[in-house]
Amino acid sequence: MELVPHNPTDGIYRATDDYVHAMEVRGAERLLFVAGTMGLDPSGAPGADLAEQLDLVWNNIRRILASAGMTVGNIVRLTSYLRDASYAEANGAARVQALGGRAVPTTAIVVGTLVSDWLVEIEVVAAG
């Protein structure tokens, strides 16, 4: 599988270092669409704060990917749903750390969550 980032510069705003406008996936045999994943522990309880929920959400994503024989290196698209816009910086830092600095197309959306204790939800698309 080959990943080809596309960051046009003519007539469009510049992508930041942790983001690409588009990712072309060549030669992938499988696609995995991961539902919005929350920062819940194995009993279903949310982490006590944003940092704990971000840690849990990325651990949960890694477990889901592993169940399909994939890793975070297979992620080709990511959408974050944040309860509050003030969570954007911490969410971005957690994403950069989880992906080892690899930039993928990403979107962050501020939403009301179904349960007020859920601070962040992340869905990904992975290819392999």
Rosetta constraint file for C-alpha pairs under 8 A:
AtomPair CA 1 CA 25 HARMONIC 7.05 0.50
AtomPair CA 1 CA 26 HARMONIC 5.66 0.50
AtomPair CA 1 CA 27 HARMONIC 4.63 0.50
AtomPair CA 1 CA 28 HARMONIC 5.03 0.50
AtomPair CA 1 CA 29 HARMONIC 7.97 0.50
AtomPair CA 1 CA 128 HARMONIC 6.45 0.50
AtomPair CA 2 CA 25 HARMONIC 5.93 0.50
AtomPair CA 2 CA 26 HARMONIC 4.99 0.50
AtomPair CA 2 CA 27 HARMONIC 6.36 0.50
AtomPair CA 2 CA 28 HARMONIC 7.62 0.50
AtomPair CA 3 CA 23 HARMONIC 6.49 0.50
AtomPair CA 3 CA 24 HARMONIC 5.74 0.50
AtomPair CA 3 CA 25 HARMONIC 4.87 0.50
AtomPair CA 3 CA 26 HARMONIC 6.35 0.50
AtomPair CA 4 CA 23 HARMONIC 5.67 0.50
AtomPair CA 4 CA 24 HARMONIC 4.93 0.50
AtomPair CA 4 CA 25 HARMONIC 6.48 0.50
AtomPair CA 4 CA 26 HARMONIC 7.78 0.50
AtomPair CA 5 CA 20 HARMONIC 6.49 0.50
AtomPair CA 5 CA 21 HARMONIC 7.64 0.50
AtomPair CA 5 CA 22 HARMONIC 5.89 0.50
AtomPair CA 5 CA 23 HARMONIC 4.51 0.50
AtomPair CA 5 CA 24 HARMONIC 6.17 0.50
AtomPair CA 5 CA 104 HARMONIC 7.92 0.50
AtomPair CA 6 CA 20 HARMONIC 6.73 0.50
AtomPair CA 6 CA 21 HARMONIC 6.14 0.50
AtomPair CA 6 CA 22 HARMONIC 5.09 0.50
AtomPair CA 6 CA 23 HARMONIC 5.99 0.50
AtomPair CA 6 CA 24 HARMONIC 7.29 0.50
AtomPair CA 7 CA 14 HARMONIC 7.69 0.50
AtomPair CA 7 CA 15 HARMONIC 6.72 0.50
AtomPair CA 7 CA 20 HARMONIC 6.01 0.50
AtomPair CA 7 CA 21 HARMONIC 5.41 0.50
AtomPair CA 7 CA 22 HARMONIC 6.80 0.50
AtomPair CA 8 CA 12 HARMONIC 6.91 0.50
AtomPair CA 8 CA 14 HARMONIC 7.95 0.50
AtomPair CA 8 CA 21 HARMONIC 7.82 0.50
AtomPair CA 9 CA 13 HARMONIC 6.83 0.50
AtomPair CA 9 CA 14 HARMONIC 6.20 0.50
AtomPair CA 15 CA 19 HARMONIC 5.99 0.50
AtomPair CA 15 CA 20 HARMONIC 5.78 0.50
AtomPair CA 15 CA 21 HARMONIC 6.45 0.50
AtomPair CA 16 CA 20 HARMONIC 7.26 0.50
AtomPair CA 17 CA 103 HARMONIC 7.06 0.50
AtomPair CA 18 CA 96 HARMONIC 6.74 0.50
AtomPair CA 18 CA 101 HARMONIC 6.81 0.50
AtomPair CA 18 CA 102 HARMONIC 7.02 0.50
AtomPair CA 18 CA 103 HARMONIC 4.75 0.50
AtomPair CA 18 CA 104 HARMONIC 7.37 0.50
AtomPair CA 19 CA 103 HARMONIC 4.81 0.50
AtomPair CA 19 CA 104 HARMONIC 5.46 0.50
AtomPair CA 19 CA 105 HARMONIC 5.68 0.50
AtomPair CA 19 CA 106 HARMONIC 6.48 0.50
AtomPair CA 20 CA 103 HARMONIC 6.01 0.50
AtomPair CA 20 CA 104 HARMONIC 5.44 0.50
AtomPair CA 20 CA 105 HARMONIC 4.96 0.50
AtomPair CA 20 CA 106 HARMONIC 7.64 0.50
AtomPair CA 21 CA 104 HARMONIC 8.00 0.50
AtomPair CA 21 CA 105 HARMONIC 5.68 0.50
AtomPair CA 22 CA 104 HARMONIC 7.52 0.50
AtomPair CA 22 CA 105 HARMONIC 5.60 0.50
AtomPair CA 23 CA 76 HARMONIC 6.68 0.50
AtomPair CA 23 CA 77 HARMONIC 7.85 0.50
AtomPair CA 23 CA 104 HARMONIC 6.79 0.50
AtomPair CA 23 CA 105 HARMONIC 6.56 0.50
AtomPair CA 25 CA 76 HARMONIC 7.89 0.50
AtomPair CA 25 CA 127 HARMONIC 7.64 0.50
AtomPair CA 28 CA 127 HARMONIC 6.06 0.50
AtomPair CA 28 CA 128 HARMONIC 5.14 0.50
AtomPair CA 29 CA 127 HARMONIC 7.56 0.50
AtomPair CA 29 CA 128 HARMONIC 5.92 0.50
AtomPair CA 30 CA 127 HARMONIC 5.60 0.50
AtomPair CA 30 CA 128 HARMONIC 5.16 0.50
AtomPair CA 31 CA 125 HARMONIC 7.09 0.50
AtomPair CA 31 CA 126 HARMONIC 5.76 0.50
AtomPair CA 31 CA 127 HARMONIC 4.48 0.50
AtomPair CA 31 CA 128 HARMONIC 6.51 0.50
AtomPair CA 32 CA 68 HARMONIC 7.94 0.50
AtomPair CA 32 CA 125 HARMONIC 5.70 0.50
AtomPair CA 32 CA 126 HARMONIC 5.00 0.50
AtomPair CA 32 CA 127 HARMONIC 6.15 0.50
AtomPair CA 33 CA 123 HARMONIC 7.88 0.50
AtomPair CA 33 CA 124 HARMONIC 6.27 0.50
AtomPair CA 33 CA 125 HARMONIC 4.67 0.50
AtomPair CA 33 CA 126 HARMONIC 6.53 0.50
AtomPair CA 34 CA 64 HARMONIC 7.76 0.50
AtomPair CA 34 CA 123 HARMONIC 5.59 0.50
AtomPair CA 34 CA 124 HARMONIC 5.23 0.50
AtomPair CA 34 CA 125 HARMONIC 6.07 0.50
AtomPair CA 34 CA 126 HARMONIC 7.85 0.50
AtomPair CA 35 CA 122 HARMONIC 7.88 0.50
AtomPair CA 35 CA 123 HARMONIC 5.30 0.50
AtomPair CA 35 CA 124 HARMONIC 7.22 0.50
AtomPair CA 36 CA 121 HARMONIC 5.54 0.50
AtomPair CA 36 CA 122 HARMONIC 4.99 0.50
AtomPair CA 36 CA 123 HARMONIC 4.17 0.50
AtomPair CA 36 CA 124 HARMONIC 7.63 0.50
AtomPair CA 37 CA 57 HARMONIC 6.20 0.50
AtomPair CA 37 CA 60 HARMONIC 7.13 0.50
AtomPair CA 37 CA 61 HARMONIC 6.84 0.50
AtomPair CA 37 CA 121 HARMONIC 5.25 0.50
AtomPair CA 37 CA 122 HARMONIC 5.15 0.50
AtomPair CA 37 CA 123 HARMONIC 5.95 0.50
AtomPair CA 38 CA 46 HARMONIC 7.91 0.50
AtomPair CA 38 CA 53 HARMONIC 7.33 0.50
AtomPair CA 38 CA 56 HARMONIC 7.54 0.50
AtomPair CA 38 CA 57 HARMONIC 5.16 0.50
AtomPair CA 38 CA 60 HARMONIC 7.80 0.50
AtomPair CA 38 CA 118 HARMONIC 7.08 0.50
AtomPair CA 38 CA 120 HARMONIC 6.24 0.50
AtomPair CA 38 CA 121 HARMONIC 4.58 0.50
AtomPair CA 38 CA 122 HARMONIC 6.62 0.50
AtomPair CA 39 CA 46 HARMONIC 5.73 0.50
AtomPair CA 39 CA 47 HARMONIC 6.05 0.50
AtomPair CA 39 CA 52 HARMONIC 7.37 0.50
AtomPair CA 39 CA 53 HARMONIC 4.01 0.50
AtomPair CA 39 CA 54 HARMONIC 5.97 0.50
AtomPair CA 39 CA 55 HARMONIC 7.13 0.50
AtomPair CA 39 CA 56 HARMONIC 4.56 0.50
AtomPair CA 39 CA 57 HARMONIC 4.10 0.50
AtomPair CA 39 CA 58 HARMONIC 7.80 0.50
AtomPair CA 39 CA 60 HARMONIC 7.58 0.50
AtomPair CA 39 CA 118 HARMONIC 7.26 0.50
AtomPair CA 39 CA 119 HARMONIC 7.89 0.50
AtomPair CA 39 CA 120 HARMONIC 6.87 0.50
AtomPair CA 39 CA 121 HARMONIC 7.12 0.50
AtomPair CA 40 CA 44 HARMONIC 5.14 0.50
AtomPair CA 40 CA 45 HARMONIC 5.15 0.50
AtomPair CA 40 CA 46 HARMONIC 4.23 0.50
AtomPair CA 40 CA 47 HARMONIC 6.04 0.50
AtomPair CA 40 CA 53 HARMONIC 6.75 0.50
AtomPair CA 40 CA 56 HARMONIC 6.14 0.50
AtomPair CA 40 CA 57 HARMONIC 6.90 0.50
AtomPair CA 41 CA 45 HARMONIC 5.40 0.50
AtomPair CA 41 CA 46 HARMONIC 6.27 0.50
AtomPair CA 41 CA 47 HARMONIC 6.99 0.50
AtomPair CA 41 CA 56 HARMONIC 6.58 0.50
AtomPair CA 46 CA 53 HARMONIC 6.62 0.50
AtomPair CA 46 CA 117 HARMONIC 6.61 0.50
AtomPair CA 46 CA 118 HARMONIC 6.44 0.50
AtomPair CA 47 CA 52 HARMONIC 5.03 0.50
AtomPair CA 47 CA 53 HARMONIC 4.62 0.50
AtomPair CA 47 CA 56 HARMONIC 7.15 0.50
AtomPair CA 48 CA 52 HARMONIC 6.27 0.50
AtomPair CA 48 CA 53 HARMONIC 7.17 0.50
AtomPair CA 49 CA 53 HARMONIC 6.20 0.50
AtomPair CA 49 CA 119 HARMONIC 7.98 0.50
AtomPair CA 50 CA 54 HARMONIC 6.05 0.50
AtomPair CA 50 CA 87 HARMONIC 7.65 0.50
AtomPair CA 50 CA 119 HARMONIC 6.38 0.50
AtomPair CA 50 CA 120 HARMONIC 7.59 0.50
AtomPair CA 51 CA 55 HARMONIC 6.28 0.50
AtomPair CA 51 CA 90 HARMONIC 7.63 0.50
AtomPair CA 52 CA 56 HARMONIC 6.16 0.50
AtomPair CA 53 CA 57 HARMONIC 5.92 0.50
AtomPair CA 53 CA 119 HARMONIC 7.27 0.50
AtomPair CA 53 CA 120 HARMONIC 7.11 0.50
AtomPair CA 54 CA 58 HARMONIC 6.24 0.50
AtomPair CA 54 CA 91 HARMONIC 7.03 0.50
AtomPair CA 54 CA 94 HARMONIC 6.73 0.50
AtomPair CA 54 CA 120 HARMONIC 7.20 0.50
AtomPair CA 55 CA 59 HARMONIC 6.23 0.50
AtomPair CA 55 CA 94 HARMONIC 7.79 0.50
AtomPair CA 56 CA 60 HARMONIC 6.01 0.50
AtomPair CA 57 CA 61 HARMONIC 6.12 0.50
AtomPair CA 57 CA 121 HARMONIC 7.38 0.50
AtomPair CA 57 CA 122 HARMONIC 7.34 0.50
AtomPair CA 58 CA 62 HARMONIC 6.11 0.50
AtomPair CA 58 CA 98 HARMONIC 6.97 0.50
AtomPair CA 59 CA 63 HARMONIC 6.29 0.50
AtomPair CA 60 CA 64 HARMONIC 6.23 0.50
AtomPair CA 61 CA 65 HARMONIC 6.09 0.50
AtomPair CA 62 CA 66 HARMONIC 6.03 0.50
AtomPair CA 62 CA 71 HARMONIC 6.29 0.50
AtomPair CA 62 CA 72 HARMONIC 6.50 0.50
AtomPair CA 63 CA 67 HARMONIC 6.28 0.50
AtomPair CA 64 CA 68 HARMONIC 6.95 0.50
AtomPair CA 65 CA 69 HARMONIC 6.42 0.50
AtomPair CA 65 CA 70 HARMONIC 4.82 0.50
AtomPair CA 65 CA 71 HARMONIC 5.52 0.50
AtomPair CA 65 CA 72 HARMONIC 7.20 0.50
AtomPair CA 66 CA 70 HARMONIC 4.99 0.50
AtomPair CA 66 CA 71 HARMONIC 6.01 0.50
AtomPair CA 70 CA 74 HARMONIC 6.15 0.50
AtomPair CA 70 CA 126 HARMONIC 7.95 0.50
AtomPair CA 70 CA 128 HARMONIC 7.32 0.50
AtomPair CA 71 CA 75 HARMONIC 7.56 0.50
AtomPair CA 72 CA 98 HARMONIC 7.35 0.50
AtomPair CA 72 CA 99 HARMONIC 6.13 0.50
AtomPair CA 72 CA 126 HARMONIC 8.00 0.50
AtomPair CA 73 CA 99 HARMONIC 6.87 0.50
AtomPair CA 74 CA 126 HARMONIC 4.94 0.50
AtomPair CA 74 CA 127 HARMONIC 5.34 0.50
AtomPair CA 74 CA 128 HARMONIC 6.12 0.50
AtomPair CA 75 CA 104 HARMONIC 7.66 0.50
AtomPair CA 75 CA 124 HARMONIC 6.53 0.50
AtomPair CA 75 CA 125 HARMONIC 5.77 0.50
AtomPair CA 75 CA 126 HARMONIC 4.05 0.50
AtomPair CA 75 CA 127 HARMONIC 6.49 0.50
AtomPair CA 76 CA 104 HARMONIC 5.82 0.50
AtomPair CA 76 CA 105 HARMONIC 7.02 0.50
AtomPair CA 76 CA 124 HARMONIC 7.52 0.50
AtomPair CA 76 CA 125 HARMONIC 5.77 0.50
AtomPair CA 76 CA 126 HARMONIC 5.30 0.50
AtomPair CA 76 CA 127 HARMONIC 6.59 0.50
AtomPair CA 77 CA 104 HARMONIC 5.89 0.50
AtomPair CA 77 CA 105 HARMONIC 5.21 0.50
AtomPair CA 77 CA 106 HARMONIC 6.01 0.50
AtomPair CA 77 CA 124 HARMONIC 5.57 0.50
AtomPair CA 77 CA 125 HARMONIC 5.05 0.50
AtomPair CA 77 CA 126 HARMONIC 6.97 0.50
AtomPair CA 78 CA 104 HARMONIC 7.28 0.50
AtomPair CA 78 CA 105 HARMONIC 6.46 0.50
AtomPair CA 78 CA 106 HARMONIC 4.76 0.50
AtomPair CA 78 CA 107 HARMONIC 6.59 0.50
AtomPair CA 78 CA 122 HARMONIC 7.06 0.50
AtomPair CA 78 CA 123 HARMONIC 5.86 0.50
AtomPair CA 78 CA 124 HARMONIC 4.43 0.50
AtomPair CA 78 CA 125 HARMONIC 6.49 0.50
AtomPair CA 79 CA 106 HARMONIC 5.53 0.50
AtomPair CA 79 CA 107 HARMONIC 4.78 0.50
AtomPair CA 79 CA 108 HARMONIC 5.79 0.50
AtomPair CA 79 CA 109 HARMONIC 7.66 0.50
AtomPair CA 79 CA 122 HARMONIC 5.70 0.50
AtomPair CA 79 CA 123 HARMONIC 5.35 0.50
AtomPair CA 79 CA 124 HARMONIC 6.38 0.50
AtomPair CA 80 CA 91 HARMONIC 7.99 0.50
AtomPair CA 80 CA 106 HARMONIC 7.71 0.50
AtomPair CA 80 CA 107 HARMONIC 6.19 0.50
AtomPair CA 80 CA 108 HARMONIC 4.57 0.50
AtomPair CA 80 CA 109 HARMONIC 6.18 0.50
AtomPair CA 80 CA 120 HARMONIC 7.01 0.50
AtomPair CA 80 CA 121 HARMONIC 5.85 0.50
AtomPair CA 80 CA 122 HARMONIC 4.46 0.50
AtomPair CA 80 CA 123 HARMONIC 6.58 0.50
AtomPair CA 81 CA 108 HARMONIC 5.82 0.50
AtomPair CA 81 CA 109 HARMONIC 4.88 0.50
AtomPair CA 81 CA 110 HARMONIC 5.76 0.50
AtomPair CA 81 CA 111 HARMONIC 6.23 0.50
AtomPair CA 81 CA 120 HARMONIC 5.64 0.50
AtomPair CA 81 CA 121 HARMONIC 5.05 0.50
AtomPair CA 81 CA 122 HARMONIC 6.13 0.50
AtomPair CA 82 CA 87 HARMONIC 6.58 0.50
AtomPair CA 82 CA 88 HARMONIC 7.34 0.50
AtomPair CA 82 CA 108 HARMONIC 7.01 0.50
AtomPair CA 82 CA 109 HARMONIC 6.03 0.50
AtomPair CA 82 CA 110 HARMONIC 4.72 0.50
AtomPair CA 82 CA 111 HARMONIC 5.95 0.50
AtomPair CA 82 CA 119 HARMONIC 6.07 0.50
AtomPair CA 82 CA 120 HARMONIC 4.73 0.50
AtomPair CA 82 CA 121 HARMONIC 6.69 0.50
AtomPair CA 83 CA 87 HARMONIC 7.66 0.50
AtomPair CA 83 CA 110 HARMONIC 5.66 0.50
AtomPair CA 83 CA 111 HARMONIC 5.33 0.50
AtomPair CA 83 CA 112 HARMONIC 5.68 0.50
AtomPair CA 83 CA 113 HARMONIC 6.36 0.50
AtomPair CA 83 CA 118 HARMONIC 7.47 0.50
AtomPair CA 83 CA 119 HARMONIC 5.04 0.50
AtomPair CA 83 CA 120 HARMONIC 6.21 0.50
AtomPair CA 84 CA 88 HARMONIC 7.88 0.50
AtomPair CA 84 CA 110 HARMONIC 5.88 0.50
AtomPair CA 84 CA 111 HARMONIC 7.36 0.50
AtomPair CA 84 CA 119 HARMONIC 7.60 0.50
AtomPair CA 85 CA 110 HARMONIC 5.94 0.50
AtomPair CA 87 CA 91 HARMONIC 6.01 0.50
AtomPair CA 88 CA 92 HARMONIC 5.99 0.50
AtomPair CA 88 CA 108 HARMONIC 7.46 0.50
AtomPair CA 89 CA 93 HARMONIC 6.20 0.50
AtomPair CA 90 CA 94 HARMONIC 6.13 0.50
AtomPair CA 91 CA 95 HARMONIC 6.19 0.50
AtomPair CA 92 CA 96 HARMONIC 6.18 0.50
AtomPair CA 93 CA 97 HARMONIC 6.15 0.50
AtomPair CA 94 CA 98 HARMONIC 5.98 0.50
AtomPair CA 95 CA 99 HARMONIC 6.03 0.50
AtomPair CA 96 CA 100 HARMONIC 5.93 0.50
AtomPair CA 96 CA 101 HARMONIC 4.77 0.50
AtomPair CA 96 CA 102 HARMONIC 6.93 0.50
AtomPair CA 96 CA 103 HARMONIC 7.66 0.50
AtomPair CA 97 CA 101 HARMONIC 6.16 0.50
AtomPair CA 99 CA 103 HARMONIC 7.71 0.50
AtomPair CA 112 CA 116 HARMONIC 7.81 0.50
AtomPair CA 113 CA 118 HARMONIC 6.39 0.50
AtomPair CA 113 CA 119 HARMONIC 7.50 0.50
AtomPair CA 114 CA 118 HARMONIC 7.63 0.50
